[in-house]
Amino acid sequence: MKKLILMFAAIAAVSFASCGNKQAEAEKAKADSIRIADSIAAVEAAAAEAAATDTTAVVDSAAVVAE
């Protein structure tokens, strides 16, 4: 009888352990998504700034050549 109770206790412990951390995993996935979105936004902003800077340089050199 003791073995049977211990076996049920072990099964219950494994069941609870396998169901845990769903919330923590979901929060981690959300944080990763936000971090990736922020990284993409930063790269796009830097590319836009670089494109604006490059356009200005081309306009300036065209003005120098035209003079």
PDB file with SEQRES, HELIX, SHEET and CRYST1 records, atoms N, CA, C and O in Angstrom:
SEQRES   1 A   67  MET LYS LYS LEU ILE LEU MET PHE ALA ALA ILE ALA ALA          
SEQRES   2 A   67  VAL SER PHE ALA SER CYS GLY ASN LYS GLN ALA GLU ALA          
SEQRES   3 A   67  GLU LYS ALA LYS ALA ASP SER ILE ARG ILE ALA ASP SER          
SEQRES   4 A   67  ILE ALA ALA VAL GLU ALA ALA ALA ALA GLU ALA ALA ALA          
SEQRES   5 A   67  THR ASP THR THR ALA VAL VAL ASP SER ALA ALA VAL VAL          
SEQRES   6 A   67  ALA GLU                                                      
HELIX    1 AA1 LYS A    2  CYS A   19  1                                  18    
HELIX    2 AA2 LYS A   22  ALA A   66  1                                  45    
CRYST1    1.000    1.000    1.000  90.00  90.00  90.00 P 1           1          
ATOM      1  N   MET A   1       0.813  -1.181   0.000  1.00  0.00           N  
ATOM      2  CA  MET A   1       0.000   0.000   0.000  1.00  0.00           C  
ATOM      3  C   MET A   1       0.872   1.266   0.000  1.00  0.00           C  
ATOM      4  O   MET A   1       0.551   2.251  -0.665  1.00  0.00           O  
ATOM      5  N   LYS A   2       1.991   1.223   0.765  1.00  0.00           N  
ATOM      6  CA  LYS A   2       2.893   2.364   0.808  1.00  0.00           C  
ATOM      7  C   LYS A   2       3.474   2.656  -0.578  1.00  0.00           C  
ATOM      8  O   LYS A   2       3.588   3.813  -0.984  1.00  0.00           O  
ATOM      9  N   LYS A   3       3.836   1.601  -1.289  1.00  0.00           N  
ATOM     10  CA  LYS A   3       4.410   1.779  -2.620  1.00  0.00           C  
ATOM     11  C   LYS A   3       3.400   2.415  -3.573  1.00  0.00           C  
ATOM     12  O   LYS A   3       3.751   3.241  -4.415  1.00  0.00           O  
ATOM     13  N   LEU A   4       2.153   2.017  -3.421  1.00  0.00           N  
ATOM     14  CA  LEU A   4       1.107   2.551  -4.275  1.00  0.00           C  
ATOM     15  C   LEU A   4       0.912   4.047  -4.015  1.00  0.00           C  
ATOM     16  O   LEU A   4       0.769   4.827  -4.956  1.00  0.00           O  
ATOM     17  N   ILE A   5       0.906   4.442  -2.761  1.00  0.00           N  
ATOM     18  CA  ILE A   5       0.758   5.861  -2.402  1.00  0.00           C  
ATOM     19  C   ILE A   5       1.963   6.656  -2.888  1.00  0.00           C  
ATOM     20  O   ILE A   5       1.807   7.757  -3.417  1.00  0.00           O  
ATOM     21  N   LEU A   6       3.153   6.111  -2.714  1.00  0.00           N  
ATOM     22  CA  LEU A   6       4.351   6.794  -3.188  1.00  0.00           C  
ATOM     23  C   LEU A   6       4.340   6.938  -4.714  1.00  0.00           C  
ATOM     24  O   LEU A   6       4.775   7.959  -5.247  1.00  0.00           O  
ATOM     25  N   MET A   7       3.842   5.916  -5.410  1.00  0.00           N  
ATOM     26  CA  MET A   7       3.783   5.979  -6.859  1.00  0.00           C  
ATOM     27  C   MET A   7       2.804   7.080  -7.299  1.00  0.00           C  
ATOM     28  O   MET A   7       3.110   7.845  -8.214  1.00  0.00           O  
ATOM     29  N   PHE A   8       1.646   7.164  -6.663  1.00  0.00           N  
ATOM     30  CA  PHE A   8       0.692   8.217  -7.005  1.00  0.00           C  
ATOM     31  C   PHE A   8       1.249   9.608  -6.675  1.00  0.00           C  
ATOM     32  O   PHE A   8       1.018  10.567  -7.411  1.00  0.00           O  
ATOM     33  N   ALA A   9       1.974   9.703  -5.578  1.00  0.00           N  
ATOM     34  CA  ALA A   9       2.589  10.984  -5.213  1.00  0.00           C  
ATOM     35  C   ALA A   9       3.637  11.386  -6.247  1.00  0.00           C  
ATOM     36  O   ALA A   9       3.741  12.558  -6.610  1.00  0.00           O  
ATOM     37  N   ALA A  10       4.407  10.417  -6.715  1.00  0.00           N  
ATOM     38  CA  ALA A  10       5.419  10.704  -7.736  1.00  0.00           C  
ATOM     39  C   ALA A  10       4.768  11.131  -9.043  1.00  0.00           C  
ATOM     40  O   ALA A  10       5.245  12.058  -9.697  1.00  0.00           O  
ATOM     41  N   ILE A  11       3.693  10.473  -9.427  1.00  0.00           N  
ATOM     42  CA  ILE A  11       2.974  10.836 -10.652  1.00  0.00           C  
ATOM     43  C   ILE A  11       2.401  12.246 -10.532  1.00  0.00           C  
ATOM     44  O   ILE A  11       2.469  13.030 -11.478  1.00  0.00           O  
ATOM     45  N   ALA A  12       1.844  12.563  -9.380  1.00  0.00           N  
ATOM     46  CA  ALA A  12       1.292  13.900  -9.163  1.00  0.00           C  
ATOM     47  C   ALA A  12       2.387  14.958  -9.226  1.00  0.00           C  
ATOM     48  O   ALA A  12       2.180  16.028  -9.799  1.00  0.00           O  
ATOM     49  N   ALA A  13       3.536  14.674  -8.649  1.00  0.00           N  
ATOM     50  CA  ALA A  13       4.649  15.628  -8.668  1.00  0.00           C  
ATOM     51  C   ALA A  13       5.136  15.871 -10.092  1.00  0.00           C  
ATOM     52  O   ALA A  13       5.413  17.009 -10.471  1.00  0.00           O  
ATOM     53  N   VAL A  14       5.240  14.819 -10.867  1.00  0.00           N  
ATOM     54  CA  VAL A  14       5.674  14.961 -12.260  1.00  0.00           C  
ATOM     55  C   VAL A  14       4.638  15.745 -13.061  1.00  0.00           C  
ATOM     56  O   VAL A  14       4.994  16.571 -13.902  1.00  0.00           O  
ATOM     57  N   SER A  15       3.371  15.489 -12.803  1.00  0.00           N  
ATOM     58  CA  SER A  15       2.298  16.209 -13.506  1.00  0.00           C  
ATOM     59  C   SER A  15       2.368  17.701 -13.213  1.00  0.00           C  
ATOM     60  O   SER A  15       2.263  18.519 -14.127  1.00  0.00           O  
ATOM     61  N   PHE A  16       2.543  18.060 -11.951  1.00  0.00           N  
ATOM     62  CA  PHE A  16       2.641  19.479 -11.607  1.00  0.00           C  
ATOM     63  C   PHE A  16       3.896  20.107 -12.192  1.00  0.00           C  
ATOM     64  O   PHE A  16       3.859  21.258 -12.628  1.00  0.00           O  
ATOM     65  N   ALA A  17       4.978  19.395 -12.209  1.00  0.00           N  
ATOM     66  CA  ALA A  17       6.226  19.934 -12.743  1.00  0.00           C  
ATOM     67  C   ALA A  17       6.126  20.157 -14.244  1.00  0.00           C  
ATOM     68  O   ALA A  17       6.678  21.131 -14.756  1.00  0.00           O  
ATOM     69  N   SER A  18       5.441  19.284 -14.953  1.00  0.00           N  
ATOM     70  CA  SER A  18       5.347  19.429 -16.400  1.00  0.00           C  
ATOM     71  C   SER A  18       4.402  20.557 -16.806  1.00  0.00           C  
ATOM     72  O   SER A  18       4.511  21.071 -17.919  1.00  0.00           O  
ATOM     73  N   CYS A  19       3.496  20.944 -15.950  1.00  0.00           N  
ATOM     74  CA  CYS A  19       2.542  22.008 -16.273  1.00  0.00           C  
ATOM     75  C   CYS A  19       3.050  23.386 -15.858  1.00  0.00           C  
ATOM     76  O   CYS A  19       2.443  24.391 -16.226  1.00  0.00           O  
ATOM     77  N   GLY A  20       4.112  23.460 -15.126  1.00  0.00           N  
ATOM     78  CA  GLY A  20       4.594  24.734 -14.617  1.00  0.00           C  
ATOM     79  C   GLY A  20       5.344  25.554 -15.648  1.00  0.00           C  
ATOM     80  O   GLY A  20       5.689  25.055 -16.718  1.00  0.00           O  
ATOM     81  N   ASN A  21       5.595  26.810 -15.325  1.00  0.00           N  
ATOM     82  CA  ASN A  21       6.391  27.755 -16.101  1.00  0.00           C  
ATOM     83  C   ASN A  21       5.767  28.172 -17.417  1.00  0.00           C  
ATOM     84  O   ASN A  21       6.466  28.743 -18.254  1.00  0.00           O  
ATOM     85  N   LYS A  22       4.505  27.919 -17.639  1.00  0.00           N  
ATOM     86  CA  LYS A  22       3.859  28.376 -18.875  1.00  0.00           C  
ATOM     87  C   LYS A  22       3.820  29.901 -18.903  1.00  0.00           C  
ATOM     88  O   LYS A  22       4.069  30.512 -19.942  1.00  0.00           O  
ATOM     89  N   GLN A  23       3.511  30.509 -17.771  1.00  0.00           N  
ATOM     90  CA  GLN A  23       3.437  31.963 -17.701  1.00  0.00           C  
ATOM     91  C   GLN A  23       4.811  32.583 -17.892  1.00  0.00           C  
ATOM     92  O   GLN A  23       4.946  33.575 -18.607  1.00  0.00           O  
ATOM     93  N   ALA A  24       5.833  32.015 -17.263  1.00  0.00           N  
ATOM     94  CA  ALA A  24       7.180  32.558 -17.385  1.00  0.00           C  
ATOM     95  C   ALA A  24       7.678  32.460 -18.823  1.00  0.00           C  
ATOM     96  O   ALA A  24       8.334  33.378 -19.314  1.00  0.00           O  
ATOM     97  N   GLU A  25       7.373  31.362 -19.496  1.00  0.00           N  
ATOM     98  CA  GLU A  25       7.790  31.206 -20.887  1.00  0.00           C  
ATOM     99  C   GLU A  25       7.073  32.199 -21.785  1.00  0.00           C  
ATOM    100  O   GLU A  25       7.676  32.735 -22.715  1.00  0.00           O  
ATOM    101  N   ALA A  26       5.805  32.452 -21.527  1.00  0.00           N  
ATOM    102  CA  ALA A  26       5.045  33.412 -22.326  1.00  0.00           C  
ATOM    103  C   ALA A  26       5.597  34.828 -22.136  1.00  0.00           C  
ATOM    104  O   ALA A  26       5.708  35.584 -23.101  1.00  0.00           O  
ATOM    105  N   GLU A  27       5.940  35.186 -20.904  1.00  0.00           N  
ATOM    106  CA  GLU A  27       6.502  36.509 -20.642  1.00  0.00           C  
ATOM    107  C   GLU A  27       7.874  36.664 -21.309  1.00  0.00           C  
ATOM    108  O   GLU A  27       8.200  37.730 -21.830  1.00  0.00           O  
ATOM    109  N   LYS A  28       8.661  35.605 -21.289  1.00  0.00           N  
ATOM    110  CA  LYS A  28       9.981  35.654 -21.925  1.00  0.00           C  
ATOM    111  C   LYS A  28       9.838  35.812 -23.440  1.00  0.00           C  
ATOM    112  O   LYS A  28      10.583  36.573 -24.057  1.00  0.00           O  
ATOM    113  N   ALA A  29       8.894  35.103 -24.031  1.00  0.00           N  
ATOM    114  CA  ALA A  29       8.665  35.214 -25.471  1.00  0.00           C  
ATOM    115  C   ALA A  29       8.212  36.621 -25.839  1.00  0.00           C  
ATOM    116  O   ALA A  29       8.631  37.161 -26.863  1.00  0.00           O  
ATOM    117  N   LYS A  30       7.349  37.221 -25.002  1.00  0.00           N  
ATOM    118  CA  LYS A  30       6.881  38.584 -25.259  1.00  0.00           C  
ATOM    119  C   LYS A  30       8.031  39.580 -25.148  1.00  0.00           C  
ATOM    120  O   LYS A  30       8.145  40.490 -25.969  1.00  0.00           O  
ATOM    121  N   ALA A  31       8.879  39.413 -24.142  1.00  0.00           N  
ATOM    122  CA  ALA A  31      10.025  40.300 -23.972  1.00  0.00           C  
ATOM    123  C   ALA A  31      10.993  40.169 -25.149  1.00  0.00           C  
ATOM    124  O   ALA A  31      11.547  41.167 -25.611  1.00  0.00           O  
ATOM    125  N   ASP A  32      11.197  38.945 -25.635  1.00  0.00           N  
ATOM    126  CA  ASP A  32      12.067  38.746 -26.792  1.00  0.00           C  
ATOM    127  C   ASP A  32      11.493  39.426 -28.027  1.00  0.00           C  
ATOM    128  O   ASP A  32      12.234  40.036 -28.798  1.00  0.00           O  
ATOM    129  N   SER A  33      10.190  39.329 -28.219  1.00  0.00           N  
ATOM    130  CA  SER A  33       9.545  39.960 -29.370  1.00  0.00           C  
ATOM    131  C   SER A  33       9.706  41.478 -29.311  1.00  0.00           C  
ATOM    132  O   SER A  33       9.985  42.119 -30.324  1.00  0.00           O  
ATOM    133  N   ILE A  34       9.531  42.039 -28.130  1.00  0.00           N  
ATOM    134  CA  ILE A  34       9.680  43.489 -27.970  1.00  0.00           C  
ATOM    135  C   ILE A  34      11.120  43.901 -28.236  1.00  0.00           C  
ATOM    136  O   ILE A  34      11.367  44.917 -28.887  1.00  0.00           O  
ATOM    137  N   ARG A  35      12.073  43.117 -27.734  1.00  0.00           N  
ATOM    138  CA  ARG A  35      13.483  43.438 -27.940  1.00  0.00           C  
ATOM    139  C   ARG A  35      13.828  43.394 -29.431  1.00  0.00           C  
ATOM    140  O   ARG A  35      14.547  44.264 -29.923  1.00  0.00           O  
ATOM    141  N   ILE A  36      13.328  42.405 -30.140  1.00  0.00           N  
ATOM    142  CA  ILE A  36      13.609  42.283 -31.572  1.00  0.00           C  
ATOM    143  C   ILE A  36      12.974  43.437 -32.341  1.00  0.00           C  
ATOM    144  O   ILE A  36      13.594  44.005 -33.240  1.00  0.00           O  
ATOM    145  N   ALA A  37      11.732  43.783 -31.986  1.00  0.00           N  
ATOM    146  CA  ALA A  37      11.057  44.904 -32.652  1.00  0.00           C  
ATOM    147  C   ALA A  37      11.804  46.208 -32.409  1.00  0.00           C  
ATOM    148  O   ALA A  37      11.928  47.026 -33.321  1.00  0.00           O  
ATOM    149  N   ASP A  38      12.303  46.414 -31.196  1.00  0.00           N  
ATOM    150  CA  ASP A  38      13.075  47.613 -30.894  1.00  0.00           C  
ATOM    151  C   ASP A  38      14.375  47.641 -31.692  1.00  0.00           C  
ATOM    152  O   ASP A  38      14.784  48.699 -32.169  1.00  0.00           O  
ATOM    153  N   SER A  39      15.021  46.501 -31.841  1.00  0.00           N  
ATOM    154  CA  SER A  39      16.258  46.425 -32.612  1.00  0.00           C  
ATOM    155  C   SER A  39      16.011  46.750 -34.078  1.00  0.00           C  
ATOM    156  O   SER A  39      16.790  47.472 -34.700  1.00  0.00           O  
ATOM    157  N   ILE A  40      14.929  46.220 -34.625  1.00  0.00           N  
ATOM    158  CA  ILE A  40      14.595  46.489 -36.026  1.00  0.00           C  
ATOM    159  C   ILE A  40      14.294  47.970 -36.211  1.00  0.00           C  
ATOM    160  O   ILE A  40      14.729  48.574 -37.192  1.00  0.00           O  
ATOM    161  N   ALA A  41      13.556  48.554 -35.281  1.00  0.00           N  
ATOM    162  CA  ALA A  41      13.235  49.979 -35.370  1.00  0.00           C  
ATOM    163  C   ALA A  41      14.500  50.829 -35.298  1.00  0.00           C  
ATOM    164  O   ALA A  41      14.611  51.829 -36.007  1.00  0.00           O  
ATOM    165  N   ALA A  42      15.445  50.448 -34.458  1.00  0.00           N  
ATOM    166  CA  ALA A  42      16.695  51.207 -34.342  1.00  0.00           C  
ATOM    167  C   ALA A  42      17.508  51.111 -35.635  1.00  0.00           C  
ATOM    168  O   ALA A  42      18.096  52.101 -36.072  1.00  0.00           O  
ATOM    169  N   VAL A  43      17.542  49.939 -36.239  1.00  0.00           N  
ATOM    170  CA  VAL A  43      18.284  49.773 -37.497  1.00  0.00           C  
ATOM    171  C   VAL A  43      17.631  50.582 -38.613  1.00  0.00           C  
ATOM    172  O   VAL A  43      18.319  51.228 -39.404  1.00  0.00           O  
ATOM    173  N   GLU A  44      16.294  50.544 -38.673  1.00  0.00           N  
ATOM    174  CA  GLU A  44      15.596  51.316 -39.699  1.00  0.00           C  
ATOM    175  C   GLU A  44      15.809  52.814 -39.511  1.00  0.00           C  
ATOM    176  O   GLU A  44      15.971  53.541 -40.491  1.00  0.00           O  
ATOM    177  N   ALA A  45      15.811  53.284 -38.268  1.00  0.00           N  
ATOM    178  CA  ALA A  45      16.040  54.700 -37.994  1.00  0.00           C  
ATOM    179  C   ALA A  45      17.454  55.101 -38.394  1.00  0.00           C  
ATOM    180  O   ALA A  45      17.664  56.175 -38.957  1.00  0.00           O  
ATOM    181  N   ALA A  46      18.422  54.237 -38.102  1.00  0.00           N  
ATOM    182  CA  ALA A  46      19.803  54.534 -38.472  1.00  0.00           C  
ATOM    183  C   ALA A  46      19.956  54.545 -39.990  1.00  0.00           C  
ATOM    184  O   ALA A  46      20.683  55.376 -40.534  1.00  0.00           O  
ATOM    185  N   ALA A  47      19.278  53.630 -40.673  1.00  0.00           N  
ATOM    186  CA  ALA A  47      19.352  53.596 -42.135  1.00  0.00           C  
ATOM    187  C   ALA A  47      18.710  54.840 -42.736  1.00  0.00           C  
ATOM    188  O   ALA A  47      19.224  55.401 -43.703  1.00  0.00           O  
ATOM    189  N   ALA A  48      17.592  55.268 -42.167  1.00  0.00           N  
ATOM    190  CA  ALA A  48      16.930  56.478 -42.659  1.00  0.00           C  
ATOM    191  C   ALA A  48      17.806  57.703 -42.431  1.00  0.00           C  
ATOM    192  O   ALA A  48      17.889  58.581 -43.290  1.00  0.00           O  
ATOM    193  N   GLU A  49      18.456  57.761 -41.282  1.00  0.00           N  
ATOM    194  CA  GLU A  49      19.344  58.885 -40.987  1.00  0.00           C  
ATOM    195  C   GLU A  49      20.546  58.884 -41.925  1.00  0.00           C  
ATOM    196  O   GLU A  49      20.976  59.934 -42.404  1.00  0.00           O  
ATOM    197  N   ALA A  50      21.082  57.692 -42.180  1.00  0.00           N  
ATOM    198  CA  ALA A  50      22.223  57.593 -43.092  1.00  0.00           C  
ATOM    199  C   ALA A  50      21.811  57.988 -44.504  1.00  0.00           C  
ATOM    200  O   ALA A  50      22.581  58.635 -45.213  1.00  0.00           O  
ATOM    201  N   ALA A  51      20.613  57.609 -44.917  1.00  0.00           N  
ATOM    202  CA  ALA A  51      20.133  57.970 -46.251  1.00  0.00           C  
ATOM    203  C   ALA A  51      19.943  59.478 -46.344  1.00  0.00           C  
ATOM    204  O   ALA A  51      20.254  60.074 -47.375  1.00  0.00           O  
ATOM    205  N   ALA A  52      19.438  60.103 -45.289  1.00  0.00           N  
ATOM    206  CA  ALA A  52      19.261  61.552 -45.291  1.00  0.00           C  
ATOM    207  C   ALA A  52      20.611  62.250 -45.333  1.00  0.00           C  
ATOM    208  O   ALA A  52      20.763  63.266 -46.010  1.00  0.00           O  
ATOM    209  N   THR A  53      21.581  61.719 -44.625  1.00  0.00           N  
ATOM    210  CA  THR A  53      22.925  62.296 -44.623  1.00  0.00           C  
ATOM    211  C   THR A  53      23.570  62.129 -45.993  1.00  0.00           C  
ATOM    212  O   THR A  53      24.214  63.056 -46.483  1.00  0.00           O  
ATOM    213  N   ASP A  54      23.413  60.981 -46.613  1.00  0.00           N  
ATOM    214  CA  ASP A  54      23.993  60.740 -47.932  1.00  0.00           C  
ATOM    215  C   ASP A  54      23.373  61.645 -48.984  1.00  0.00           C  
ATOM    216  O   ASP A  54      24.079  62.124 -49.871  1.00  0.00           O  
ATOM    217  N   THR A  55      22.093  61.887 -48.908  1.00  0.00           N  
ATOM    218  CA  THR A  55      21.420  62.768 -49.863  1.00  0.00           C  
ATOM    219  C   THR A  55      21.933  64.181 -49.718  1.00  0.00           C  
ATOM    220  O   THR A  55      22.132  64.867 -50.720  1.00  0.00           O  
ATOM    221  N   THR A  56      22.150  64.629 -48.514  1.00  0.00           N  
ATOM    222  CA  THR A  56      22.679  65.960 -48.270  1.00  0.00           C  
ATOM    223  C   THR A  56      24.073  66.093 -48.850  1.00  0.00           C  
ATOM    224  O   THR A  56      24.407  67.119 -49.442  1.00  0.00           O  
ATOM    225  N   ALA A  57      24.895  65.053 -48.683  1.00  0.00           N  
ATOM    226  CA  ALA A  57      26.262  65.095 -49.205  1.00  0.00           C  
ATOM    227  C   ALA A  57      26.248  65.171 -50.725  1.00  0.00           C  
ATOM    228  O   ALA A  57      27.063  65.877 -51.318  1.00  0.00           O  
ATOM    229  N   VAL A  58      25.338  64.457 -51.353  1.00  0.00           N  
ATOM    230  CA  VAL A  58      25.251  64.486 -52.817  1.00  0.00           C  
ATOM    231  C   VAL A  58      24.798  65.860 -53.283  1.00  0.00           C  
ATOM    232  O   VAL A  58      25.324  66.374 -54.270  1.00  0.00           O  
ATOM    233  N   VAL A  59      23.843  66.461 -52.603  1.00  0.00           N  
ATOM    234  CA  VAL A  59      23.353  67.788 -52.969  1.00  0.00           C  
ATOM    235  C   VAL A  59      24.479  68.803 -52.792  1.00  0.00           C  
ATOM    236  O   VAL A  59      24.663  69.668 -53.649  1.00  0.00           O  
ATOM    237  N   ASP A  60      25.234  68.715 -51.698  1.00  0.00           N  
ATOM    238  CA  ASP A  60      26.324  69.649 -51.449  1.00  0.00           C  
ATOM    239  C   ASP A  60      27.396  69.518 -52.512  1.00  0.00           C  
ATOM    240  O   ASP A  60      27.898  70.533 -52.994  1.00  0.00           O  
ATOM    241  N   SER A  61      27.768  68.296 -52.897  1.00  0.00           N  
ATOM    242  CA  SER A  61      28.808  68.159 -53.899  1.00  0.00           C  
ATOM    243  C   SER A  61      28.310  68.601 -55.255  1.00  0.00           C  
ATOM    244  O   SER A  61      29.101  69.071 -56.073  1.00  0.00           O  
ATOM    245  N   ALA A  62      27.018  68.464 -55.521  1.00  0.00           N  
ATOM    246  CA  ALA A  62      26.477  68.955 -56.783  1.00  0.00           C  
ATOM    247  C   ALA A  62      26.533  70.481 -56.808  1.00  0.00           C  
ATOM    248  O   ALA A  62      26.773  71.067 -57.864  1.00  0.00           O  
ATOM    249  N   ALA A  63      26.320  71.124 -55.685  1.00  0.00           N  
ATOM    250  CA  ALA A  63      26.383  72.591 -55.620  1.00  0.00           C  
ATOM    251  C   ALA A  63      27.820  73.050 -55.836  1.00  0.00           C  
ATOM    252  O   ALA A  63      28.040  74.072 -56.485  1.00  0.00           O  
ATOM    253  N   VAL A  64      28.794  72.329 -55.313  1.00  0.00           N  
ATOM    254  CA  VAL A  64      30.191  72.706 -55.487  1.00  0.00           C  
ATOM    255  C   VAL A  64      30.595  72.557 -56.946  1.00  0.00           C  
ATOM    256  O   VAL A  64      31.300  73.415 -57.478  1.00  0.00           O  
ATOM    257  N   VAL A  65      30.164  71.492 -57.598  1.00  0.00           N  
ATOM    258  CA  VAL A  65      30.503  71.249 -58.993  1.00  0.00           C  
ATOM    259  C   VAL A  65      29.845  72.301 -59.868  1.00  0.00           C  
ATOM    260  O   VAL A  65      30.445  72.738 -60.850  1.00  0.00           O  
ATOM    261  N   ALA A  66      28.626  72.720 -59.542  1.00  0.00           N  
ATOM    262  CA  ALA A  66      27.912  73.677 -60.347  1.00  0.00           C  
ATOM    263  C   ALA A  66      28.530  75.064 -60.248  1.00  0.00           C  
ATOM    264  O   ALA A  66      28.380  75.864 -61.172  1.00  0.00           O  
ATOM    265  N   GLU A  67      29.198  75.359 -59.192  1.00  0.00           N  
ATOM    266  CA  GLU A  67      29.801  76.679 -59.020  1.00  0.00           C  
ATOM    267  C   GLU A  67      30.983  76.770 -59.895  1.00  0.00           C  
ATOM    268  O   GLU A  67      31.656  77.800 -59.918  1.00  0.00           O  
TER     269      GLU A  67                                                      
END                                                                             
